[in-house]
């Protein structure tokens, strides 16, 4: 039951569709412009730097907030860390598949960044920063950086769990690996069109065409 409650709380936070809301304030549906994705990169390209930064920050914070609420509810519970993972999962699912927008949201990368920060392992945070920025800056492909981020995060979590770095019983540690693994797989699948374009050499490099 605790897992379901945590998922539902996370999903509710994930329903805060920042880019969609900002787009509507300007009279557009962000999902019909640019790449059609309701996420940070498309918001930067379509609505400009300010809107993109707001989207990025809010999407990070909503996942952190979801985890904080769940941990507060289950404070003192030995599985509180695990329930926070489920809150993160719910938030990403809510971001990617908002029911009130026909289950068409973003790809969950900023929310994933919030998940990584909320999990609280500084070693993994540093690894993920490197995994995203090194390929993204070197190639100017945000999609490549995002994919590397997700893969790097899962590998780091897997190694950390094998080394038993977290104060959880064995089954709960394995559960964390499974949940994070599924979320990373989801993120990669969400980027399947980007992967095809990267392979074919037709992926767009990052640039901002509009300022607001």
TAPE-V397550 format. One line per field, one symbol per residue. ss: DSSP state (H for helix, E for strand, L for the rest). phi: phi as a letter, one per 30 degrees, with the letter a starting at -180 (. if undefined). psi: psi as a letter, one per 30 degrees, with the letter a starting at -180 (. if undefined). A space follows every 50 residues. Layout:
BEGIN
ss=???
phi=???
psi=???
END
This chain:
BEGIN
ss=LHHHHHHHHHHHHHLLLHHHHHHHHLLLLHHHLLLLLLLHHHHHHHHLHH HHHHHHHHHHHHHHHHHHHHHHHLLLLLLHHHHHHHHHHHHHHHHHLLHH HLLLLLLLHHHHHHHHHHHLLHHHHHHHHHHHHHHHHHHLLHHHHHHHHH HHHHHHHHHHHHLLLLLLLHHHHHHHHHHHHHHHHHHHHHLHHHHHHHHH LLLLLLLLLLLL
phi=.dddeddddddddddddedddddddcibcedcbhdicdbddddedccjdd dddddedddddddddddddddddcdiddceddddddddddddddddbddd ciicbccidddddddddddicdddedddedddddddddcicddddddded dddddddedddddhdcdbdedddddedddddddddeddddcedddddddd icddddaccbbb
psi=eeeeeeeeeeeeeffjieeeeeeefggljffglbfgkiaeeeeeeeflee eeeeeeeeeeeeeeeeeeeeeeegkfkfgeeeeeeeeeeeeeeeeeikef gggjbafgeeeeeeeeeeegjeeeeeeeeeeeeeeeeefgjeeeeeeeee eeeeeeeeeeeefhfkilleeeeeeeeeeeeeeeeeeeefgeeeeeeeef ggkklkljfkk.
END
